[in-house]
């Protein structure tokens, strides 16, 4: 695997057990290219709960501070509303293709 997308639900607590397992796998594989997607931002913002969104962002950032994901971008998105999907595509296009 050359890169990974870590999808986190913005309206749930972080980290979920499976997310923790995925972060361990990313560290074991020493992946250099990780993009964290903080999804369902539309649901969180609809409730005017920006504090929850910011808190989760900081928790994600803190959990990535050690290991291979420390420089990973954290992109708030809404898949249904296509919010920031263009930013995700931009980051994906910047991942270098390794020579095989």
Secondary structure, DSSP 8 states (H G I E B T S, - for coil): ---EEEEEETTS-S--HHHHHHHHHHHHHT-S-EEEEEE-HHHHHHTT-HHHHHHHHHHHHHHTSSSTTTT-EEEE-BTTTTBTHHHHHHHHHTS-----
